[in-house]
């Protein structure tokens, strides 16, 4: 049996862990130098913000739609990913990590 483990909107989810007030709010995480959106909450997606949307095009939504934007914090995301992978490691003996938020695990099930 295989399991695919994916951190949904992973960078946004990491930001929300430390700022729970952002839950239910439109949030984007911006690329290096704040050039474009690289992670979007479901609420931001519902506003029509596309992956890779340039910041200068969506900046006005901070006023009109309450959009929250954060500069990427790759050290934090790496740490959170490692924590998630450590927990997932307990599910199976063989794992393949595709990215910092996606992993495939082969589950070893015991039947009593």
N, CA, C and O atoms as a GROMACS GRO file, in nm:
protein
  448
    1UNK      N    1   0.084  -0.116   0.000
    1UNK     CA    2   0.000   0.000   0.000
    1UNK      C    3   0.090   0.124   0.000
    1UNK      O    4   0.196   0.125   0.062
    2UNK      N    5   0.047   0.227  -0.069
    2UNK     CA    6   0.123   0.350  -0.078
    2UNK      C    7   0.038   0.467  -0.028
    2UNK      O    8  -0.085   0.466  -0.039
    3UNK      N    9   0.104   0.564   0.026
    3UNK     CA   10   0.035   0.686   0.070
    3UNK      C   11   0.108   0.806   0.011
    3UNK      O   12   0.231   0.811   0.012
    4UNK      N   13   0.033   0.901  -0.039
    4UNK     CA   14   0.090   1.026  -0.088
    4UNK      C   15   0.056   1.132   0.016
    4UNK      O   16  -0.060   1.157   0.046
    5UNK      N   17   0.159   1.194   0.070
    5UNK     CA   18   0.142   1.293   0.176
    5UNK      C   19   0.180   1.429   0.120
    5UNK      O   20   0.292   1.449   0.074
    6UNK      N   21   0.086   1.523   0.123
    6UNK     CA   22   0.107   1.654   0.064
    6UNK      C   23   0.066   1.761   0.163
    6UNK      O   24  -0.043   1.756   0.220
    7UNK      N   25   0.153   1.858   0.184
    7UNK     CA   26   0.120   1.974   0.266
    7UNK      C   27   0.047   2.075   0.180
    7UNK      O   28   0.107   2.137   0.093
    8UNK      N   29  -0.082   2.093   0.203
    8UNK     CA   30  -0.165   2.180   0.121
    8UNK      C   31  -0.126   2.326   0.139
    8UNK      O   32  -0.116   2.376   0.251
    9UNK      N   33  -0.102   2.394   0.027
    9UNK     CA   34  -0.062   2.536   0.032
    9UNK      C   35   0.050   2.552   0.135
    9UNK      O   36   0.041   2.637   0.224
   10UNK      N   37   0.152   2.472   0.123
   10UNK     CA   38   0.247   2.447   0.232
   10UNK      C   39   0.307   2.574   0.292
   10UNK      O   40   0.306   2.589   0.415
   11UNK      N   41   0.358   2.665   0.211
   11UNK     CA   42   0.422   2.784   0.267
   11UNK      C   43   0.320   2.870   0.343
   11UNK      O   44   0.350   2.924   0.450
   12UNK      N   45   0.200   2.882   0.288
   12UNK     CA   46   0.095   2.957   0.358
   12UNK      C   47   0.060   2.887   0.488
   12UNK      O   48   0.042   2.952   0.591
   13UNK      N   49   0.050   2.754   0.484
   13UNK     CA   50   0.018   2.678   0.605
   13UNK      C   51   0.123   2.700   0.713
   13UNK      O   52   0.089   2.710   0.831
   14UNK      N   53   0.250   2.707   0.674
   14UNK     CA   54   0.357   2.733   0.771
   14UNK      C   55   0.340   2.870   0.836
   14UNK      O   56   0.357   2.884   0.956
   15UNK      N   57   0.306   2.969   0.757
   15UNK     CA   58   0.284   3.103   0.813
   15UNK      C   59   0.167   3.103   0.911
   15UNK      O   60   0.171   3.171   1.013
   16UNK      N   61   0.064   3.026   0.880
   16UNK     CA   62  -0.055   3.022   0.965
   16UNK      C   63  -0.030   2.952   1.098
   16UNK      O   64  -0.099   2.980   1.196
   17UNK      N   65   0.067   2.863   1.103
   17UNK     CA   66   0.099   2.796   1.229
   17UNK      C   67   0.136   2.900   1.335
   17UNK      O   68   0.095   2.888   1.451
   18UNK      N   69   0.212   3.000   1.295
   18UNK     CA   70   0.259   3.101   1.390
   18UNK      C   71   0.170   3.225   1.395
   18UNK      O   72   0.186   3.309   1.483
   19UNK      N   73   0.077   3.235   1.301
   19UNK     CA   74  -0.017   3.348   1.300
   19UNK      C   75  -0.157   3.296   1.272
   19UNK      O   76  -0.209   3.316   1.162
   20UNK      N   77  -0.219   3.230   1.368
   20UNK     CA   78  -0.350   3.169   1.346
   20UNK      C   79  -0.458   3.268   1.302
   20UNK      O   80  -0.560   3.227   1.247
   21UNK      N   81  -0.438   3.396   1.326
   21UNK     CA   82  -0.536   3.496   1.283
   21UNK      C   83  -0.552   3.496   1.131
   21UNK      O   84  -0.650   3.550   1.078
   22UNK      N   85  -0.456   3.436   1.060
   22UNK     CA   86  -0.460   3.431   0.914
   22UNK      C   87  -0.552   3.321   0.861
   22UNK      O   88  -0.583   3.318   0.742
   23UNK      N   89  -0.595   3.231   0.948
   23UNK     CA   90  -0.684   3.123   0.904
   23UNK      C   91  -0.814   3.185   0.854
   23UNK      O   92  -0.876   3.266   0.923
   24UNK      N   93  -0.853   3.145   0.734
   24UNK     CA   94  -0.974   3.199   0.673
   24UNK      C   95  -0.953   3.328   0.596
   24UNK      O   96  -1.047   3.380   0.535
   25UNK      N   97  -0.830   3.380   0.598
   25UNK     CA   98  -0.797   3.504   0.528
   25UNK      C   99  -0.722   3.472   0.399
   25UNK      O  100  -0.654   3.370   0.391
   26UNK      N  101  -0.733   3.558   0.298
   26UNK     CA  102  -0.652   3.538   0.177
   26UNK      C  103  -0.506   3.570   0.205
   26UNK      O  104  -0.474   3.678   0.253
   27UNK      N  105  -0.417   3.475   0.174
   27UNK     CA  106  -0.275   3.489   0.204
   27UNK      C  107  -0.194   3.441   0.083
   27UNK      O  108  -0.228   3.341   0.020
   28UNK      N  109  -0.088   3.514   0.053
   28UNK     CA  110   0.010   3.469  -0.046
   28UNK      C  111   0.149   3.478   0.015
   28UNK      O  112   0.176   3.564   0.099
   29UNK      N  113   0.236   3.388  -0.030
   29UNK     CA  114   0.378   3.397   0.002
   29UNK      C  115   0.447   3.432  -0.128
   29UNK      O  116   0.419   3.374  -0.233
   30UNK      N  117   0.539   3.527  -0.119
   30UNK     CA  118   0.605   3.581  -0.237
   30UNK      C  119   0.744   3.520  -0.256
   30UNK      O  120   0.808   3.478  -0.160
   31UNK      N  121   0.788   3.518  -0.379
   31UNK     CA  122   0.918   3.462  -0.416
   31UNK      C  123   1.032   3.549  -0.364
   31UNK      O  124   1.010   3.651  -0.300
   32UNK      N  125   1.154   3.505  -0.395
   32UNK     CA  126   1.271   3.587  -0.363
   32UNK      C  127   1.251   3.726  -0.420
   32UNK      O  128   1.200   3.742  -0.531
   33UNK      N  129   1.291   3.824  -0.345
   33UNK     CA  130   1.275   3.965  -0.384
   33UNK      C  131   1.129   4.004  -0.402
   33UNK      O  132   1.099   4.106  -0.465
   34UNK      N  133   1.038   3.926  -0.348
   34UNK     CA  134   0.895   3.956  -0.351
   34UNK      C  135   0.843   3.981  -0.492
   34UNK      O  136   0.761   4.070  -0.514
   35UNK      N  137   0.891   3.902  -0.587
   35UNK     CA  138   0.852   3.923  -0.726
   35UNK      C  139   0.715   3.870  -0.763
   35UNK      O  140   0.640   3.936  -0.835
   36UNK      N  141   0.680   3.749  -0.712
   36UNK     CA  142   0.552   3.692  -0.752
   36UNK      C  143   0.502   3.593  -0.645
   36UNK      O  144   0.577   3.553  -0.556
   37UNK      N  145   0.375   3.556  -0.656
   37UNK     CA  146   0.312   3.464  -0.560
   37UNK      C  147   0.358   3.321  -0.588
   37UNK      O  148   0.344   3.271  -0.699
   38UNK      N  149   0.415   3.257  -0.486
   38UNK     CA  150   0.460   3.118  -0.502
   38UNK      C  151   0.379   3.021  -0.416
   38UNK      O  152   0.393   2.900  -0.430
   39UNK      N  153   0.295   3.074  -0.329
   39UNK     CA  154   0.203   2.992  -0.251
   39UNK      C  155   0.080   3.077  -0.222
   39UNK      O  156   0.091   3.195  -0.190
   40UNK      N  157  -0.038   3.014  -0.235
   40UNK     CA  158  -0.162   3.088  -0.218
   40UNK      C  159  -0.258   3.008  -0.132
   40UNK      O  160  -0.271   2.886  -0.148
   41UNK      N  161  -0.325   3.075  -0.041
   41UNK     CA  162  -0.429   3.008   0.037
   41UNK      C  163  -0.548   2.983  -0.055
   41UNK      O  164  -0.558   3.041  -0.163
   42UNK      N  165  -0.638   2.897  -0.010
   42UNK     CA  166  -0.760   2.874  -0.088
   42UNK      C  167  -0.839   3.003  -0.104
   42UNK      O  168  -0.902   3.025  -0.208
   43UNK      N  169  -0.836   3.088  -0.003
   43UNK     CA  170  -0.908   3.215  -0.010
   43UNK      C  171  -0.847   3.307  -0.115
   43UNK      O  172  -0.919   3.379  -0.185
   44UNK      N  173  -0.713   3.305  -0.128
   44UNK     CA  174  -0.646   3.385  -0.231
   44UNK      C  175  -0.677   3.329  -0.369
   44UNK      O  176  -0.697   3.405  -0.464
   45UNK      N  177  -0.681   3.197  -0.381
   45UNK     CA  178  -0.717   3.135  -0.509
   45UNK      C  179  -0.858   3.175  -0.549
   45UNK      O  180  -0.886   3.201  -0.666
   46UNK      N  181  -0.949   3.179  -0.451
   46UNK     CA  182  -1.088   3.216  -0.479
   46UNK      C  183  -1.099   3.360  -0.529
   46UNK      O  184  -1.195   3.394  -0.599
   47UNK      N  185  -1.002   3.444  -0.494
   47UNK     CA  186  -1.000   3.582  -0.545
   47UNK      C  187  -0.947   3.588  -0.688
   47UNK      O  188  -0.948   3.695  -0.750
   48UNK      N  189  -0.902   3.475  -0.740
   48UNK     CA  190  -0.851   3.471  -0.876
   48UNK      C  191  -0.702   3.492  -0.888
   48UNK      O  192  -0.651   3.511  -0.999
   49UNK      N  193  -0.631   3.488  -0.777
   49UNK     CA  194  -0.486   3.506  -0.780
   49UNK      C  195  -0.424   3.377  -0.834
   49UNK      O  196  -0.444   3.269  -0.778
   50UNK      N  197  -0.350   3.389  -0.940
   50UNK     CA  198  -0.288   3.274  -1.006
   50UNK      C  199  -0.147   3.249  -0.950
   50UNK      O  200  -0.082   3.340  -0.900
   51UNK      N  201  -0.103   3.125  -0.961
   51UNK     CA  202   0.035   3.092  -0.923
   51UNK      C  203   0.129   3.172  -1.012
   51UNK      O  204   0.113   3.175  -1.134
   52UNK      N  205   0.225   3.237  -0.950
   52UNK     CA  206   0.322   3.318  -1.025
   52UNK      C  207   0.273   3.458  -1.055
   52UNK      O  208   0.340   3.532  -1.128
   53UNK      N  209   0.157   3.496  -1.001
   53UNK     CA  210   0.106   3.631  -1.026
   53UNK      C  211   0.207   3.734  -0.976
   53UNK      O  212   0.252   3.725  -0.862
   54UNK      N  213   0.243   3.831  -1.059
   54UNK     CA  214   0.338   3.933  -1.015
   54UNK      C  215   0.281   4.016  -0.899
   54UNK      O  216   0.164   4.053  -0.900
   55UNK      N  217   0.365   4.044  -0.802
   55UNK     CA  218   0.323   4.118  -0.684
   55UNK      C  219   0.267   4.254  -0.722
   55UNK      O  220   0.167   4.298  -0.664
   56UNK      N  221   0.327   4.321  -0.818
   56UNK     CA  222   0.279   4.454  -0.853
   56UNK      C  223   0.136   4.450  -0.907
   56UNK      O  224   0.065   4.551  -0.901
   57UNK      N  225   0.092   4.337  -0.960
   57UNK     CA  226  -0.044   4.326  -1.011
   57UNK      C  227  -0.147   4.296  -0.903
   57UNK      O  228  -0.264   4.330  -0.919
   58UNK      N  229  -0.106   4.232  -0.794
   58UNK     CA  230  -0.202   4.194  -0.690
   58UNK      C  231  -0.189   4.277  -0.562
   58UNK      O  232  -0.268   4.262  -0.469
   59UNK      N  233  -0.091   4.364  -0.557
   59UNK     CA  234  -0.065   4.444  -0.437
   59UNK      C  235  -0.189   4.520  -0.391
   59UNK      O  236  -0.215   4.530  -0.271
   60UNK      N  237  -0.265   4.573  -0.484
   60UNK     CA  238  -0.385   4.650  -0.448
   60UNK      C  239  -0.489   4.570  -0.373
   60UNK      O  240  -0.575   4.628  -0.305
   61UNK      N  241  -0.484   4.438  -0.383
   61UNK     CA  242  -0.581   4.353  -0.313
   61UNK      C  243  -0.560   4.353  -0.162
   61UNK      O  244  -0.646   4.307  -0.087
   62UNK      N  245  -0.446   4.403  -0.118
   62UNK     CA  246  -0.425   4.413   0.027
   62UNK      C  247  -0.525   4.512   0.085
   62UNK      O  248  -0.572   4.494   0.198
   63UNK      N  249  -0.558   4.616   0.010
   63UNK     CA  250  -0.656   4.715   0.055
   63UNK      C  251  -0.799   4.675   0.020
   63UNK      O  252  -0.889   4.688   0.103
   64UNK      N  253  -0.818   4.626  -0.100
   64UNK     CA  254  -0.955   4.599  -0.146
   64UNK      C  255  -1.012   4.467  -0.096
   64UNK      O  256  -1.134   4.457  -0.079
   65UNK      N  257  -0.928   4.366  -0.073
   65UNK     CA  258  -0.977   4.234  -0.034
   65UNK      C  259  -0.913   4.179   0.094
   65UNK      O  260  -0.938   4.064   0.130
   66UNK      N  261  -0.832   4.259   0.161
   66UNK     CA  262  -0.769   4.213   0.285
   66UNK      C  263  -0.663   4.107   0.265
   66UNK      O  264  -0.637   4.027   0.355
   67UNK      N  265  -0.601   4.106   0.148
   67UNK     CA  266  -0.496   4.010   0.118
   67UNK      C  267  -0.375   4.034   0.209
   67UNK      O  268  -0.332   4.147   0.229
   68UNK      N  269  -0.321   3.925   0.262
   68UNK     CA  270  -0.199   3.930   0.342
   68UNK      C  271  -0.086   3.869   0.258
   68UNK      O  272  -0.104   3.763   0.198
   69UNK      N  273   0.027   3.936   0.253
   69UNK     CA  274   0.141   3.887   0.173
   69UNK      C  275   0.264   3.879   0.262
   69UNK      O  276   0.288   3.965   0.346
   70UNK      N  277   0.343   3.773   0.242
   70UNK     CA  278   0.464   3.750   0.320
   70UNK      C  279   0.580   3.718   0.229
   70UNK      O  280   0.566   3.647   0.130
   71UNK      N  281   0.696   3.770   0.264
   71UNK     CA  282   0.819   3.731   0.196
   71UNK      C  283   0.850   3.587   0.235
   71UNK      O  284   0.831   3.548   0.350
   72UNK      N  285   0.898   3.510   0.140
   72UNK     CA  286   0.929   3.370   0.166
   72UNK      C  287   1.033   3.356   0.276
   72UNK      O  288   1.130   3.432   0.282
   73UNK      N  289   1.012   3.260   0.362
   73UNK     CA  290   1.104   3.229   0.472
   73UNK      C  291   1.144   3.082   0.457
   73UNK      O  292   1.091   2.995   0.526
   74UNK      N  293   1.237   3.056   0.366
   74UNK     CA  294   1.270   2.918   0.331
   74UNK      C  295   1.333   2.841   0.447
   74UNK      O  296   1.322   2.718   0.450
   75UNK      N  297   1.397   2.908   0.541
   75UNK     CA  298   1.451   2.839   0.658
   75UNK      C  299   1.336   2.781   0.742
   75UNK      O  300   1.342   2.667   0.787
   76UNK      N  301   1.232   2.861   0.762
   76UNK     CA  302   1.115   2.815   0.836
   76UNK      C  303   1.048   2.699   0.763
   76UNK      O  304   1.014   2.599   0.825
   77UNK      N  305   1.028   2.712   0.632
   77UNK     CA  306   0.958   2.609   0.556
   77UNK      C  307   1.037   2.478   0.555
   77UNK      O  308   0.979   2.370   0.560
   78UNK      N  309   1.169   2.488   0.548
   78UNK     CA  310   1.253   2.369   0.554
   78UNK      C  311   1.240   2.298   0.688
   78UNK      O  312   1.232   2.176   0.693
   79UNK      N  313   1.239   2.376   0.795
   79UNK     CA  314   1.225   2.319   0.929
   79UNK      C  315   1.088   2.253   0.945
   79UNK      O  316   1.078   2.141   0.997
   80UNK      N  317   0.984   2.321   0.901
   80UNK     CA  318   0.849   2.265   0.913
   80UNK      C  319   0.835   2.140   0.826
   80UNK      O  320   0.768   2.044   0.866
   81UNK      N  321   0.897   2.140   0.710
   81UNK     CA  322   0.893   2.023   0.623
   81UNK      C  323   0.961   1.904   0.690
   81UNK      O  324   0.910   1.792   0.686
   82UNK      N  325   1.076   1.929   0.752
   82UNK     CA  326   1.147   1.822   0.822
   82UNK      C  327   1.063   1.765   0.935
   82UNK      O  328   1.062   1.644   0.957
   83UNK      N  329   0.993   1.850   1.006
   83UNK     CA  330   0.905   1.803   1.113
   83UNK      C  331   0.793   1.715   1.056
   83UNK      O  332   0.762   1.610   1.112
   84UNK      N  333   0.734   1.760   0.946
   84UNK     CA  334   0.627   1.683   0.883
   84UNK      C  335   0.680   1.548   0.834
   84UNK      O  336   0.614   1.446   0.850
   85UNK      N  337   0.799   1.550   0.774
   85UNK     CA  338   0.857   1.425   0.723
   85UNK      C  339   0.892   1.330   0.836
   85UNK      O  340   0.879   1.208   0.821
   86UNK      N  341   0.935   1.383   0.948
   86UNK     CA  342   0.967   1.298   1.064
   86UNK      C  343   0.843   1.226   1.115
   86UNK      O  344   0.848   1.108   1.148
   87UNK      N  345   0.732   1.298   1.120
   87UNK     CA  346   0.607   1.235   1.163
   87UNK      C  347   0.562   1.131   1.061
   87UNK      O  348   0.517   1.022   1.098
   88UNK      N  349   0.573   1.164   0.934
   88UNK     CA  350   0.531   1.071   0.830
   88UNK      C  351   0.620   0.948   0.825
   88UNK      O  352   0.575   0.841   0.782
   89UNK      N  353   0.745   0.960   0.867
   89UNK     CA  354   0.838   0.847   0.863
   89UNK      C  355   0.789   0.732   0.950
   89UNK      O  356   0.823   0.616   0.925
   90UNK      N  357   0.711   0.763   1.050
   90UNK     CA  358   0.658   0.659   1.138
   90UNK      C  359   0.551   0.574   1.070
   90UNK      O  360   0.512   0.469   1.122
   91UNK      N  361   0.504   0.618   0.954
   91UNK     CA  362   0.397   0.546   0.884
   91UNK      C  363   0.448   0.429   0.801
   91UNK      O  364   0.374   0.333   0.777
   92UNK      N  365   0.571   0.437   0.756
   92UNK     CA  366   0.619   0.331   0.669
   92UNK      C  367   0.770   0.322   0.670
   92UNK      O  368   0.839   0.413   0.714
   93UNK      N  369   0.820   0.211   0.619
   93UNK     CA  370   0.964   0.185   0.626
   93UNK      C  371   1.040   0.238   0.505
   93UNK      O  372   1.162   0.252   0.512
   94UNK      N  373   0.973   0.268   0.396
   94UNK     CA  374   1.041   0.317   0.277
   94UNK      C  375   0.972   0.442   0.228
   94UNK      O  376   0.850   0.445   0.212
   95UNK      N  377   1.050   0.547   0.203
   95UNK     CA  378   0.991   0.674   0.165
   95UNK      C  379   1.068   0.736   0.051
   95UNK      O  380   1.189   0.717   0.037
   96UNK      N  381   0.995   0.811  -0.029
   96UNK     CA  382   1.057   0.888  -0.135
   96UNK      C  383   1.006   1.031  -0.123
   96UNK      O  384   0.885   1.056  -0.131
   97UNK      N  385   1.098   1.124  -0.104
   97UNK     CA  386   1.060   1.263  -0.087
   97UNK      C  387   1.073   1.333  -0.221
   97UNK      O  388   1.180   1.333  -0.282
   98UNK      N  389   0.962   1.392  -0.268
   98UNK     CA  390   0.961   1.460  -0.398
   98UNK      C  391   0.997   1.607  -0.386
   98UNK      O  392   1.059   1.664  -0.476
   99UNK      N  393   0.960   1.668  -0.277
   99UNK     CA  394   0.990   1.810  -0.255
   99UNK      C  395   0.979   1.834  -0.107
   99UNK      O  396   0.962   1.741  -0.029
  100UNK      N  397   0.989   1.961  -0.066
  100UNK     CA  398   0.983   1.988   0.077
  100UNK      C  399   0.842   1.973   0.132
  100UNK      O  400   0.822   1.986   0.253
  101UNK      N  401   0.744   1.946   0.047
  101UNK     CA  402   0.607   1.931   0.096
  101UNK      C  403   0.538   1.805   0.049
  101UNK      O  404   0.422   1.782   0.083
  102UNK      N  405   0.606   1.723  -0.029
  102UNK     CA  406   0.541   1.609  -0.090
  102UNK      C  407   0.625   1.483  -0.070
  102UNK      O  408   0.746   1.485  -0.093
  103UNK      N  409   0.562   1.377  -0.030
  103UNK     CA  410   0.635   1.254  -0.002
  103UNK      C  411   0.546   1.135  -0.033
  103UNK      O  412   0.425   1.139  -0.013
  104UNK      N  413   0.607   1.029  -0.082
  104UNK     CA  414   0.536   0.904  -0.105
  104UNK      C  415   0.593   0.802  -0.007
  104UNK      O  416   0.715   0.787   0.004
  105UNK      N  417   0.507   0.735   0.063
  105UNK     CA  418   0.549   0.640   0.165
  105UNK      C  419   0.486   0.504   0.137
  105UNK      O  420   0.367   0.493   0.108
  106UNK      N  421   0.567   0.402   0.147
  106UNK     CA  422   0.513   0.267   0.139
  106UNK      C  423   0.478   0.225   0.280
  106UNK      O  424   0.564   0.222   0.369
  107UNK      N  425   0.353   0.193   0.299
  107UNK     CA  426   0.306   0.158   0.433
  107UNK      C  427   0.322   0.009   0.457
  107UNK      O  428   0.290  -0.073   0.371
  108UNK      N  429   0.370  -0.024   0.573
  108UNK     CA  430   0.380  -0.163   0.615
  108UNK      C  431   0.271  -0.184   0.718
  108UNK      O  432   0.276  -0.128   0.828
  109UNK      N  433   0.173  -0.262   0.683
  109UNK     CA  434   0.060  -0.283   0.772
  109UNK      C  435   0.070  -0.418   0.838
  109UNK      O  436   0.105  -0.517   0.774
  110UNK      N  437   0.040  -0.422   0.965
  110UNK     CA  438   0.037  -0.548   1.039
  110UNK      C  439  -0.106  -0.579   1.076
  110UNK      O  440  -0.180  -0.493   1.123
  111UNK      N  441  -0.143  -0.701   1.053
  111UNK     CA  442  -0.275  -0.745   1.091
  111UNK      C  443  -0.259  -0.840   1.210
  111UNK      O  444  -0.181  -0.935   1.205
  112UNK      N  445  -0.333  -0.812   1.313
  112UNK     CA  446  -0.324  -0.896   1.434
  112UNK      C  447  -0.417  -1.014   1.425
  112UNK      O  448  -0.422  -1.096   1.518
   0.00000   0.00000   0.00000
